[in-house]
Amino acid sequence: MYIKLNDRVYLNKDRITRIKVDDVQDGIRIRFYEGANQVAKSGKFPTIEEAQKWVDENFCSQI
C-alpha cells in the first residue's frame, strides 16, 4: 500500500522498516528507512506532536 508523502513522492508502506521523528536544525522532520538506508524524509512540521499525529494517522491506522 502506498502513502502520499508530498506532491511528487509516494512511499510503499510494506517496505518501510523504521520511522524516526527528528528535531533537526531546520525543523521537525519524519525520516523513513528500509533496513539501514534512509529512503525519504518528510517536509517540515511545526511541532513533534503534529509529526507524530501524521505518523499515527498514516501508518498506525492499518494495524
All heavy atoms as TSV, in Angstrom:
chain	resi	resn	atom	element	x	y	z
A	1	MET	N	N	0.844	-1.177	0.000
A	1	MET	CA	C	0.000	0.000	0.000
A	1	MET	C	C	0.890	1.241	0.000
A	1	MET	O	O	1.897	1.281	0.683
A	1	MET	CB	C	-0.907	-0.020	1.229
A	1	MET	CG	C	-1.706	1.249	1.384
A	1	MET	SD	S	-2.777	1.188	2.795
A	1	MET	CE	C	-4.314	1.196	1.963
A	2	TYR	N	N	0.486	2.224	-0.764
A	2	TYR	CA	C	1.282	3.449	-0.903
A	2	TYR	C	C	0.667	4.601	-0.111
A	2	TYR	O	O	-0.550	4.723	-0.023
A	2	TYR	CB	C	1.395	3.850	-2.372
A	2	TYR	CG	C	2.305	2.936	-3.143
A	2	TYR	CD1	C	1.818	1.786	-3.727
A	2	TYR	CD2	C	3.650	3.228	-3.259
A	2	TYR	CE1	C	2.655	0.931	-4.419
A	2	TYR	CE2	C	4.496	2.380	-3.962
A	2	TYR	CZ	C	3.988	1.232	-4.539
A	2	TYR	OH	O	4.819	0.394	-5.222
A	3	ILE	N	N	1.551	5.430	0.439
A	3	ILE	CA	C	1.165	6.633	1.173
A	3	ILE	C	C	1.729	7.826	0.413
A	3	ILE	O	O	2.894	7.815	0.010
A	3	ILE	CB	C	1.785	6.622	2.594
A	3	ILE	CG1	C	1.217	5.488	3.414
A	3	ILE	CG2	C	1.587	7.944	3.296
A	3	ILE	CD1	C	-0.198	5.680	3.841
A	4	LYS	N	N	0.918	8.855	0.223
A	4	LYS	CA	C	1.392	10.064	-0.453
A	4	LYS	C	C	2.148	10.922	0.557
A	4	LYS	O	O	1.588	11.398	1.533
A	4	LYS	CB	C	0.216	10.839	-1.032
A	4	LYS	CG	C	0.647	12.039	-1.842
A	4	LYS	CD	C	-0.542	12.706	-2.509
A	4	LYS	CE	C	-0.076	13.856	-3.366
A	4	LYS	NZ	N	-1.190	14.480	-4.084
A	5	LEU	N	N	3.448	11.098	0.316
A	5	LEU	CA	C	4.279	11.897	1.211
A	5	LEU	C	C	4.193	13.372	0.848
A	5	LEU	O	O	4.090	14.230	1.707
A	5	LEU	CB	C	5.727	11.406	1.159
A	5	LEU	CG	C	6.701	12.045	2.131
A	5	LEU	CD1	C	6.246	11.840	3.563
A	5	LEU	CD2	C	8.089	11.448	1.938
A	6	ASN	N	N	4.238	13.673	-0.442
A	6	ASN	CA	C	4.064	15.043	-0.928
A	6	ASN	C	C	3.610	14.973	-2.391
A	6	ASN	O	O	3.190	13.923	-2.847
A	6	ASN	CB	C	5.338	15.888	-0.743
A	6	ASN	CG	C	6.526	15.323	-1.484
A	6	ASN	OD1	O	6.408	14.837	-2.599
A	6	ASN	ND2	N	7.690	15.377	-0.869
A	7	ASP	N	N	3.701	16.074	-3.106
A	7	ASP	CA	C	3.198	16.107	-4.479
A	7	ASP	C	C	3.923	15.163	-5.429
A	7	ASP	O	O	3.363	14.741	-6.432
A	7	ASP	CB	C	3.297	17.529	-5.052
A	7	ASP	CG	C	2.364	18.483	-4.343
A	7	ASP	OD1	O	1.388	18.017	-3.719
A	7	ASP	OD2	O	2.613	19.697	-4.408
A	8	ARG	N	N	5.164	14.823	-5.120
A	8	ARG	CA	C	5.964	14.006	-6.043
A	8	ARG	C	C	6.394	12.662	-5.493
A	8	ARG	O	O	6.946	11.848	-6.221
A	8	ARG	CB	C	7.225	14.782	-6.444
A	8	ARG	CG	C	6.921	16.092	-7.146
A	8	ARG	CD	C	8.177	16.838	-7.452
A	8	ARG	NE	N	8.821	17.209	-6.205
A	8	ARG	CZ	C	10.028	17.714	-6.101
A	8	ARG	NH1	N	10.751	17.897	-7.171
A	8	ARG	NH2	N	10.523	18.038	-4.938
A	9	VAL	N	N	6.167	12.395	-4.200
A	9	VAL	CA	C	6.714	11.184	-3.584
A	9	VAL	C	C	5.608	10.347	-2.944
A	9	VAL	O	O	4.793	10.854	-2.178
A	9	VAL	CB	C	7.763	11.550	-2.507
A	9	VAL	CG1	C	8.279	10.302	-1.805
A	9	VAL	CG2	C	8.907	12.327	-3.119
A	10	TYR	N	N	5.623	9.054	-3.278
A	10	TYR	CA	C	4.746	8.072	-2.656
A	10	TYR	C	C	5.632	7.014	-2.004
A	10	TYR	O	O	6.626	6.583	-2.586
A	10	TYR	CB	C	3.847	7.408	-3.687
A	10	TYR	CG	C	2.792	8.340	-4.243
A	10	TYR	CD1	C	3.103	9.225	-5.265
A	10	TYR	CD2	C	1.510	8.334	-3.724
A	10	TYR	CE1	C	2.142	10.090	-5.767
A	10	TYR	CE2	C	0.544	9.197	-4.228
A	10	TYR	CZ	C	0.867	10.066	-5.249
A	10	TYR	OH	O	-0.077	10.919	-5.738
A	11	LEU	N	N	5.267	6.591	-0.792
A	11	LEU	CA	C	6.031	5.568	-0.073
A	11	LEU	C	C	5.269	4.252	-0.079
A	11	LEU	O	O	4.054	4.237	0.104
A	11	LEU	CB	C	6.245	5.980	1.381
A	11	LEU	CG	C	7.130	7.169	1.655
A	11	LEU	CD1	C	7.115	7.480	3.146
A	11	LEU	CD2	C	8.540	6.912	1.185
A	12	ASN	N	N	5.992	3.160	-0.260
A	12	ASN	CA	C	5.420	1.827	-0.140
A	12	ASN	C	C	5.477	1.439	1.334
A	12	ASN	O	O	6.547	1.160	1.864
A	12	ASN	CB	C	6.199	0.845	-1.006
A	12	ASN	CG	C	5.590	-0.525	-1.002
A	12	ASN	OD1	O	4.750	-0.860	-0.178
A	12	ASN	ND2	N	6.022	-1.335	-1.954
A	13	LYS	N	N	4.319	1.436	2.003
A	13	LYS	CA	C	4.279	1.145	3.440
A	13	LYS	C	C	4.863	-0.219	3.779
A	13	LYS	O	O	5.437	-0.402	4.846
A	13	LYS	CB	C	2.840	1.191	3.944
A	13	LYS	CG	C	2.326	2.559	4.209
A	13	LYS	CD	C	0.874	2.547	4.629
A	13	LYS	CE	C	0.598	1.727	5.832
A	13	LYS	NZ	N	-0.769	1.878	6.324
A	14	ASP	N	N	4.717	-1.176	2.874
A	14	ASP	CA	C	5.175	-2.532	3.150
A	14	ASP	C	C	6.693	-2.634	3.228
A	14	ASP	O	O	7.220	-3.574	3.814
A	14	ASP	CB	C	4.661	-3.489	2.076
A	14	ASP	CG	C	3.142	-3.545	2.058
A	14	ASP	OD1	O	2.528	-3.341	3.124
A	14	ASP	OD2	O	2.575	-3.779	0.981
A	15	ARG	N	N	7.401	-1.675	2.654
A	15	ARG	CA	C	8.865	-1.739	2.642
A	15	ARG	C	C	9.520	-0.894	3.730
A	15	ARG	O	O	10.718	-1.020	3.980
A	15	ARG	CB	C	9.382	-1.319	1.273
A	15	ARG	CG	C	8.890	-2.292	0.195
A	15	ARG	CD	C	9.540	-2.052	-1.081
A	15	ARG	NE	N	10.968	-2.291	-0.935
A	15	ARG	CZ	C	11.805	-2.407	-1.934
A	15	ARG	NH1	N	11.352	-2.334	-3.152
A	15	ARG	NH2	N	13.074	-2.593	-1.733
A	16	ILE	N	N	8.769	-0.015	4.367
A	16	ILE	CA	C	9.329	0.842	5.413
A	16	ILE	C	C	9.515	0.007	6.678
A	16	ILE	O	O	8.569	-0.595	7.190
A	16	ILE	CB	C	8.401	2.044	5.703
A	16	ILE	CG1	C	8.221	2.888	4.449
A	16	ILE	CG2	C	8.927	2.881	6.861
A	16	ILE	CD1	C	9.482	3.511	3.902
A	17	THR	N	N	10.747	-0.049	7.164
A	17	THR	CA	C	11.040	-0.847	8.348
A	17	THR	C	C	11.193	-0.007	9.606
A	17	THR	O	O	11.084	-0.530	10.716
A	17	THR	CB	C	12.339	-1.654	8.154
A	17	THR	OG1	O	13.410	-0.757	7.873
A	17	THR	CG2	C	12.187	-2.652	7.022
A	18	ARG	N	N	11.440	1.296	9.434
A	18	ARG	CA	C	11.648	2.149	10.600
A	18	ARG	C	C	11.251	3.571	10.235
A	18	ARG	O	O	11.467	4.037	9.124
A	18	ARG	CB	C	13.122	2.109	11.013
A	18	ARG	CG	C	13.455	2.901	12.243
A	18	ARG	CD	C	14.853	2.584	12.745
A	18	ARG	NE	N	15.873	2.745	11.733
A	18	ARG	CZ	C	16.917	3.554	11.838
A	18	ARG	NH1	N	17.088	4.281	12.914
A	18	ARG	NH2	N	17.806	3.633	10.874
A	19	ILE	N	N	10.650	4.264	11.212
A	19	ILE	CA	C	10.273	5.667	11.057
A	19	ILE	C	C	10.853	6.410	12.251
A	19	ILE	O	O	10.712	5.973	13.386
A	19	ILE	CB	C	8.744	5.835	11.033
A	19	ILE	CG1	C	8.151	5.072	9.865
A	19	ILE	CG2	C	8.367	7.305	10.983
A	19	ILE	CD1	C	6.638	5.015	9.884
A	20	LYS	N	N	11.476	7.541	11.968
A	20	LYS	CA	C	12.115	8.317	13.024
A	20	LYS	C	C	11.655	9.766	12.925
A	20	LYS	O	O	11.704	10.367	11.849
A	20	LYS	CB	C	13.629	8.232	12.864
A	20	LYS	CG	C	14.422	8.897	13.945
A	20	LYS	CD	C	15.906	8.659	13.700
A	20	LYS	CE	C	16.735	9.330	14.757
A	20	LYS	NZ	N	18.155	9.198	14.466
A	21	VAL	N	N	11.185	10.338	14.034
A	21	VAL	CA	C	10.816	11.749	14.082
A	21	VAL	C	C	12.018	12.492	14.647
A	21	VAL	O	O	12.442	12.232	15.766
A	21	VAL	CB	C	9.566	11.974	14.958
A	21	VAL	CG1	C	9.236	13.453	15.046
A	21	VAL	CG2	C	8.380	11.200	14.405
A	22	ASP	N	N	12.589	13.395	13.839
A	22	ASP	CA	C	13.805	14.120	14.215
A	22	ASP	C	C	13.539	15.602	14.398
A	22	ASP	O	O	12.838	16.213	13.592
A	22	ASP	CB	C	14.873	13.997	13.117
A	22	ASP	CG	C	15.707	12.760	13.259
A	22	ASP	OD1	O	15.707	12.156	14.332
A	22	ASP	OD2	O	16.376	12.410	12.270
A	23	ASP	N	N	14.127	16.160	15.428
A	23	ASP	CA	C	14.117	17.610	15.630
A	23	ASP	C	C	15.488	18.101	15.186
A	23	ASP	O	O	16.457	18.043	15.928
A	23	ASP	CB	C	13.858	17.932	17.101
A	23	ASP	CG	C	13.657	19.408	17.354
A	23	ASP	OD1	O	13.692	20.193	16.388
A	23	ASP	OD2	O	13.462	19.776	18.523
A	24	VAL	N	N	15.574	18.543	13.935
A	24	VAL	CA	C	16.842	18.976	13.349
A	24	VAL	C	C	16.881	20.492	13.245
A	24	VAL	O	O	15.907	21.165	13.571
A	24	VAL	CB	C	17.056	18.322	11.958
A	24	VAL	CG1	C	17.254	16.825	12.108
A	24	VAL	CG2	C	15.905	18.596	11.031
A	25	GLN	N	N	18.002	21.032	12.779
A	25	GLN	CA	C	18.197	22.478	12.729
A	25	GLN	C	C	17.098	23.211	11.968
A	25	GLN	O	O	16.661	24.272	12.385
A	25	GLN	CB	C	19.531	22.817	12.076
A	25	GLN	CG	C	20.704	22.744	12.998
A	25	GLN	CD	C	21.971	23.188	12.291
A	25	GLN	OE1	O	22.117	23.004	11.084
A	25	GLN	NE2	N	22.881	23.775	13.042
A	26	ASP	N	N	16.675	22.664	10.852
A	26	ASP	CA	C	15.719	23.385	10.021
A	26	ASP	C	C	14.262	23.053	10.331
A	26	ASP	O	O	13.370	23.504	9.637
A	26	ASP	CB	C	16.016	23.163	8.538
A	26	ASP	CG	C	15.890	21.711	8.124
A	26	ASP	OD1	O	15.943	20.835	8.998
A	26	ASP	OD2	O	15.739	21.459	6.923
A	27	GLY	N	N	13.991	22.281	11.346
A	27	GLY	CA	C	12.622	21.956	11.737
A	27	GLY	C	C	12.465	20.499	12.117
A	27	GLY	O	O	13.431	19.755	12.223
A	28	ILE	N	N	11.252	20.096	12.320
A	28	ILE	CA	C	10.949	18.711	12.700
A	28	ILE	C	C	10.576	17.955	11.433
A	28	ILE	O	O	9.729	18.392	10.654
A	28	ILE	CB	C	9.810	18.685	13.724
A	28	ILE	CG1	C	10.276	19.402	14.992
A	28	ILE	CG2	C	9.387	17.261	14.028
A	28	ILE	CD1	C	9.183	19.793	15.920
A	29	ARG	N	N	11.250	16.822	11.211
A	29	ARG	CA	C	11.028	16.012	10.018
A	29	ARG	C	C	10.837	14.555	10.413
A	29	ARG	O	O	11.338	14.109	11.433
A	29	ARG	CB	C	12.210	16.102	9.069
A	29	ARG	CG	C	12.417	17.481	8.475
A	29	ARG	CD	C	13.514	17.429	7.434
A	29	ARG	NE	N	13.766	18.705	6.840
A	29	ARG	CZ	C	13.203	19.147	5.722
A	29	ARG	NH1	N	12.352	18.388	5.084
A	29	ARG	NH2	N	13.496	20.327	5.239
A	30	ILE	N	N	10.146	13.833	9.561
A	30	ILE	CA	C	9.993	12.387	9.720
A	30	ILE	C	C	10.909	11.734	8.699
A	30	ILE	O	O	10.879	12.082	7.517
A	30	ILE	CB	C	8.532	11.959	9.484
A	30	ILE	CG1	C	7.601	12.703	10.432
A	30	ILE	CG2	C	8.400	10.448	9.672
A	30	ILE	CD1	C	6.137	12.535	10.100
A	31	ARG	N	N	11.723	10.790	9.144
A	31	ARG	CA	C	12.637	10.078	8.247
A	31	ARG	C	C	12.156	8.631	8.113
A	31	ARG	O	O	11.746	8.015	9.086
A	31	ARG	CB	C	14.049	10.125	8.783
A	31	ARG	CG	C	14.561	11.553	8.882
A	31	ARG	CD	C	15.969	11.621	9.440
A	31	ARG	NE	N	16.375	12.987	9.649
A	31	ARG	CZ	C	16.896	13.782	8.714
A	31	ARG	NH1	N	17.077	13.324	7.503
A	31	ARG	NH2	N	17.233	15.013	9.003
A	32	PHE	N	N	12.219	8.117	6.894
A	32	PHE	CA	C	11.726	6.780	6.591
A	32	PHE	C	C	12.889	5.909	6.136
A	32	PHE	O	O	13.692	6.327	5.306
A	32	PHE	CB	C	10.670	6.858	5.484
A	32	PHE	CG	C	9.518	7.749	5.849
A	32	PHE	CD1	C	9.527	9.093	5.512
A	32	PHE	CD2	C	8.432	7.243	6.533
A	32	PHE	CE1	C	8.465	9.920	5.850
A	32	PHE	CE2	C	7.364	8.059	6.880
A	32	PHE	CZ	C	7.381	9.401	6.536
A	33	TYR	N	N	12.946	4.688	6.660
A	33	TYR	CA	C	14.056	3.784	6.393
A	33	TYR	C	C	13.571	2.449	5.857
A	33	TYR	O	O	12.522	1.944	6.270
A	33	TYR	CB	C	14.843	3.515	7.682
A	33	TYR	CG	C	15.524	4.733	8.245
A	33	TYR	CD1	C	14.858	5.609	9.090
A	33	TYR	CD2	C	16.850	5.004	7.939
A	33	TYR	CE1	C	15.489	6.725	9.611
A	33	TYR	CE2	C	17.492	6.117	8.457
A	33	TYR	CZ	C	16.807	6.971	9.290
A	33	TYR	OH	O	17.435	8.076	9.807
A	34	GLU	N	N	14.359	1.887	4.937
A	34	GLU	CA	C	14.251	0.488	4.519
A	34	GLU	C	C	15.528	-0.169	4.994
A	34	GLU	O	O	16.592	0.069	4.431
A	34	GLU	CB	C	14.130	0.376	3.004
A	34	GLU	CG	C	12.805	0.825	2.451
A	34	GLU	CD	C	12.722	0.662	0.939
A	34	GLU	OE1	O	13.550	-0.082	0.367
A	34	GLU	OE2	O	11.854	1.290	0.346
A	35	GLY	N	N	15.428	-0.947	6.047
A	35	GLY	CA	C	16.626	-1.505	6.650
A	35	GLY	C	C	17.468	-0.384	7.243
A	35	GLY	O	O	16.970	0.452	7.984
A	36	ALA	N	N	18.748	-0.326	6.872
A	36	ALA	CA	C	19.647	0.705	7.393
A	36	ALA	C	C	19.661	1.957	6.529
A	36	ALA	O	O	20.258	2.959	6.905
A	36	ALA	CB	C	21.061	0.142	7.509
A	37	ASN	N	N	18.996	1.935	5.382
A	37	ASN	CA	C	19.060	3.041	4.428
A	37	ASN	C	C	17.865	3.980	4.547
A	37	ASN	O	O	16.716	3.533	4.506
A	37	ASN	CB	C	19.106	2.503	3.000
A	37	ASN	CG	C	20.307	1.627	2.773
A	37	ASN	OD1	O	21.394	1.937	3.209
A	37	ASN	ND2	N	20.090	0.513	2.095
A	38	GLN	N	N	18.162	5.269	4.662
A	38	GLN	CA	C	17.088	6.266	4.639
A	38	GLN	C	C	16.618	6.419	3.213
A	38	GLN	O	O	17.415	6.638	2.301
A	38	GLN	CB	C	17.591	7.605	5.169
A	38	GLN	CG	C	16.523	8.676	5.148
A	38	GLN	CD	C	17.020	9.997	5.691
A	38	GLN	OE1	O	17.764	10.046	6.644
A	38	GLN	NE2	N	16.591	11.067	5.060
A	39	VAL	N	N	15.313	6.285	2.989
A	39	VAL	CA	C	14.778	6.357	1.633
A	39	VAL	C	C	13.985	7.630	1.375
A	39	VAL	O	O	13.761	7.988	0.216
A	39	VAL	CB	C	13.920	5.119	1.305
A	39	VAL	CG1	C	14.786	3.872	1.271
A	39	VAL	CG2	C	12.778	4.961	2.277
A	40	ALA	N	N	13.547	8.311	2.420
A	40	ALA	CA	C	12.785	9.553	2.231
A	40	ALA	C	C	12.746	10.327	3.536
A	40	ALA	O	O	12.988	9.775	4.606
A	40	ALA	CB	C	11.367	9.240	1.782
A	41	LYS	N	N	12.429	11.615	3.412
A	41	LYS	CA	C	12.154	12.419	4.598
A	41	LYS	C	C	11.001	13.342	4.265
A	41	LYS	O	O	10.787	13.716	3.109
A	41	LYS	CB	C	13.377	13.185	5.067
A	41	LYS	CG	C	13.888	14.238	4.141
A	41	LYS	CD	C	15.111	14.910	4.725
A	41	LYS	CE	C	15.704	15.890	3.722
A	41	LYS	NZ	N	16.898	16.516	4.223
A	42	SER	N	N	10.258	13.659	5.281
A	42	SER	CA	C	9.061	14.479	5.086
A	42	SER	C	C	9.425	15.945	5.007
A	42	SER	O	O	10.565	16.344	5.224
A	42	SER	CB	C	8.114	14.273	6.272
A	42	SER	OG	O	8.667	14.883	7.429
A	43	GLY	N	N	8.402	16.729	4.743
A	43	GLY	CA	C	8.543	18.170	4.868
A	43	GLY	C	C	8.621	18.535	6.336
A	43	GLY	O	O	8.606	17.675	7.213
A	44	LYS	N	N	8.661	19.811	6.611
A	44	LYS	CA	C	8.799	20.276	7.994
A	44	LYS	C	C	7.448	20.281	8.700
A	44	LYS	O	O	6.425	20.573	8.094
A	44	LYS	CB	C	9.376	21.685	8.011
A	44	LYS	CG	C	10.748	21.771	7.415
A	44	LYS	CD	C	11.198	23.204	7.341
A	44	LYS	CE	C	12.435	23.318	6.482
A	44	LYS	NZ	N	12.812	24.697	6.257
A	45	PHE	N	N	7.486	19.967	9.976
A	45	PHE	CA	C	6.323	20.061	10.847
A	45	PHE	C	C	6.627	21.097	11.928
A	45	PHE	O	O	7.767	21.197	12.390
A	45	PHE	CB	C	6.033	18.716	11.522
A	45	PHE	CG	C	5.446	17.685	10.601
A	45	PHE	CD1	C	6.269	16.839	9.874
A	45	PHE	CD2	C	4.079	17.562	10.457
A	45	PHE	CE1	C	5.740	15.890	9.026
A	45	PHE	CE2	C	3.535	16.611	9.611
A	45	PHE	CZ	C	4.365	15.780	8.894
A	46	PRO	N	N	5.618	21.856	12.373
A	46	PRO	CA	C	5.870	22.875	13.397
A	46	PRO	C	C	6.147	22.286	14.783
A	46	PRO	O	O	6.896	22.869	15.562
A	46	PRO	CB	C	4.606	23.729	13.396
A	46	PRO	CG	C	3.584	22.974	12.640
A	46	PRO	CD	C	4.278	21.944	11.818
A	47	THR	N	N	5.528	21.126	15.099
A	47	THR	CA	C	5.737	20.519	16.420
A	47	THR	C	C	5.927	19.011	16.271
A	47	THR	O	O	5.490	18.409	15.281
A	47	THR	CB	C	4.532	20.761	17.358
A	47	THR	OG1	O	3.387	20.079	16.825
A	47	THR	CG2	C	4.240	22.242	17.538
A	48	ILE	N	N	6.536	18.426	17.274
A	48	ILE	CA	C	6.720	16.968	17.298
A	48	ILE	C	C	5.367	16.277	17.384
A	48	ILE	O	O	5.151	15.236	16.766
A	48	ILE	CB	C	7.642	16.551	18.464
A	48	ILE	CG1	C	9.066	17.021	18.175
A	48	ILE	CG2	C	7.602	15.054	18.703
A	48	ILE	CD1	C	10.060	16.756	19.272
A	49	GLU	N	N	4.435	16.867	18.118
A	49	GLU	CA	C	3.109	16.279	18.271
A	49	GLU	C	C	2.391	16.177	16.919
A	49	GLU	O	O	1.729	15.174	16.643
A	49	GLU	CB	C	2.266	17.097	19.253
A	49	GLU	CG	C	2.723	16.989	20.685
A	49	GLU	CD	C	3.944	17.854	21.011
A	49	GLU	OE1	O	4.231	18.816	20.262
A	49	GLU	OE2	O	4.618	17.539	22.001
A	50	GLU	N	N	2.518	17.204	16.078
A	50	GLU	CA	C	1.884	17.154	14.761
A	50	GLU	C	C	2.538	16.108	13.866
A	50	GLU	O	O	1.858	15.410	13.106
A	50	GLU	CB	C	1.923	18.527	14.102
A	50	GLU	CG	C	0.985	19.512	14.747
A	50	GLU	CD	C	0.954	20.833	14.023
A	50	GLU	OE1	O	1.082	20.852	12.780
A	50	GLU	OE2	O	0.796	21.852	14.711
A	51	ALA	N	N	3.841	15.968	13.960
A	51	ALA	CA	C	4.544	14.939	13.183
A	51	ALA	C	C	4.109	13.550	13.643
A	51	ALA	O	O	3.837	12.670	12.817
A	51	ALA	CB	C	6.049	15.108	13.323
A	52	GLN	N	N	4.018	13.352	14.947
A	52	GLN	CA	C	3.592	12.058	15.484
A	52	GLN	C	C	2.151	11.751	15.093
A	52	GLN	O	O	1.817	10.616	14.756
A	52	GLN	CB	C	3.735	12.043	17.005
A	52	GLN	CG	C	3.473	10.691	17.617
A	52	GLN	CD	C	4.462	9.648	17.153
A	52	GLN	OE1	O	5.659	9.874	17.171
A	52	GLN	NE2	N	3.968	8.513	16.721
A	53	LYS	N	N	1.306	12.765	15.082
A	53	LYS	CA	C	-0.091	12.575	14.669
A	53	LYS	C	C	-0.149	12.119	13.208
A	53	LYS	O	O	-0.929	11.232	12.865
A	53	LYS	CB	C	-0.869	13.877	14.859
A	53	LYS	CG	C	-2.316	13.768	14.494
A	53	LYS	CD	C	-3.040	15.091	14.692
A	53	LYS	CE	C	-4.482	14.979	14.222
A	53	LYS	NZ	N	-5.166	16.258	14.257
A	54	TRP	N	N	0.681	12.716	12.336
A	54	TRP	CA	C	0.713	12.308	10.935
A	54	TRP	C	C	1.128	10.841	10.806
A	54	TRP	O	O	0.525	10.084	10.043
A	54	TRP	CB	C	1.668	13.201	10.145
A	54	TRP	CG	C	1.624	12.939	8.681
A	54	TRP	CD1	C	0.833	13.548	7.768
A	54	TRP	CD2	C	2.389	11.954	7.968
A	54	TRP	NE1	N	1.058	13.015	6.522
A	54	TRP	CE2	C	2.009	12.033	6.613
A	54	TRP	CE3	C	3.348	11.024	8.333
A	54	TRP	CZ2	C	2.558	11.220	5.638
A	54	TRP	CZ3	C	3.901	10.207	7.364
A	54	TRP	CH2	C	3.500	10.307	6.038
A	55	VAL	N	N	2.140	10.433	11.565
A	55	VAL	CA	C	2.592	9.033	11.538
A	55	VAL	C	C	1.470	8.119	12.009
A	55	VAL	O	O	1.180	7.093	11.378
A	55	VAL	CB	C	3.858	8.840	12.404
A	55	VAL	CG1	C	4.179	7.365	12.572
A	55	VAL	CG2	C	5.044	9.565	11.802
A	56	ASP	N	N	0.827	8.480	13.104
A	56	ASP	CA	C	-0.250	7.656	13.633
A	56	ASP	C	C	-1.402	7.493	12.631
A	56	ASP	O	O	-1.928	6.402	12.454
A	56	ASP	CB	C	-0.800	8.240	14.945
A	56	ASP	CG	C	0.199	8.138	16.087
A	56	ASP	OD1	O	1.175	7.352	15.974
A	56	ASP	OD2	O	0.016	8.867	17.080
A	57	GLU	N	N	-1.763	8.589	11.973
A	57	GLU	CA	C	-2.874	8.540	11.014
A	57	GLU	C	C	-2.529	7.743	9.766
A	57	GLU	O	O	-3.387	7.066	9.208
A	57	GLU	CB	C	-3.274	9.957	10.607
A	57	GLU	CG	C	-3.968	10.725	11.693
A	57	GLU	CD	C	-4.217	12.176	11.321
A	57	GLU	OE1	O	-3.758	12.612	10.242
A	57	GLU	OE2	O	-4.863	12.879	12.119
A	58	ASN	N	N	-1.285	7.812	9.317
A	58	ASN	CA	C	-0.923	7.192	8.044
A	58	ASN	C	C	-0.288	5.818	8.155
A	58	ASN	O	O	-0.315	5.057	7.182
A	58	ASN	CB	C	0.003	8.128	7.265
A	58	ASN	CG	C	-0.735	9.347	6.789
A	58	ASN	OD1	O	-1.519	9.274	5.862
A	58	ASN	ND2	N	-0.519	10.458	7.445
A	59	PHE	N	N	0.277	5.494	9.294
A	59	PHE	CA	C	0.952	4.193	9.420
A	59	PHE	C	C	0.335	3.289	10.486
A	59	PHE	O	O	0.392	2.088	10.358
A	59	PHE	CB	C	2.444	4.388	9.715
A	59	PHE	CG	C	3.230	4.744	8.490
A	59	PHE	CD1	C	3.334	6.051	8.083
A	59	PHE	CD2	C	3.854	3.777	7.738
A	59	PHE	CE1	C	4.038	6.389	6.936
A	59	PHE	CE2	C	4.557	4.085	6.600
A	59	PHE	CZ	C	4.648	5.401	6.199
A	60	CYS	N	N	-0.240	3.835	11.515
A	60	CYS	CA	C	-0.738	3.011	12.610
A	60	CYS	C	C	-2.207	2.652	12.469
A	60	CYS	O	O	-2.684	1.764	13.157
A	60	CYS	CB	C	-0.511	3.718	13.942
A	60	CYS	SG	S	1.230	3.986	14.288
A	61	SER	N	N	-2.930	3.317	11.605
A	61	SER	CA	C	-4.367	3.048	11.469
A	61	SER	C	C	-4.630	1.681	10.839
A	61	SER	O	O	-5.715	1.143	11.001
A	61	SER	CB	C	-5.031	4.143	10.645
A	61	SER	OG	O	-4.499	4.157	9.342
A	62	GLN	N	N	-3.672	1.110	10.155
A	62	GLN	CA	C	-3.856	-0.163	9.469
A	62	GLN	C	C	-3.508	-1.369	10.353
A	62	GLN	O	O	-3.693	-2.486	9.948
A	62	GLN	CB	C	-3.003	-0.216	8.203
A	62	GLN	CG	C	-3.263	0.922	7.242
A	62	GLN	CD	C	-4.680	0.925	6.703
A	62	GLN	OE1	O	-5.253	-0.131	6.477
A	62	GLN	NE2	N	-5.247	2.084	6.523
A	63	ILE	N	N	-2.997	-1.123	11.539
A	63	ILE	CA	C	-2.565	-2.237	12.421
A	63	ILE	C	C	-3.760	-2.867	13.088
A	63	ILE	O	O	-4.683	-2.262	13.471
A	63	ILE	CB	C	-1.557	-1.731	13.479
A	63	ILE	CG1	C	-0.300	-1.251	12.783
A	63	ILE	CG2	C	-1.224	-2.814	14.480
A	63	ILE	CD1	C	0.727	-0.650	13.697
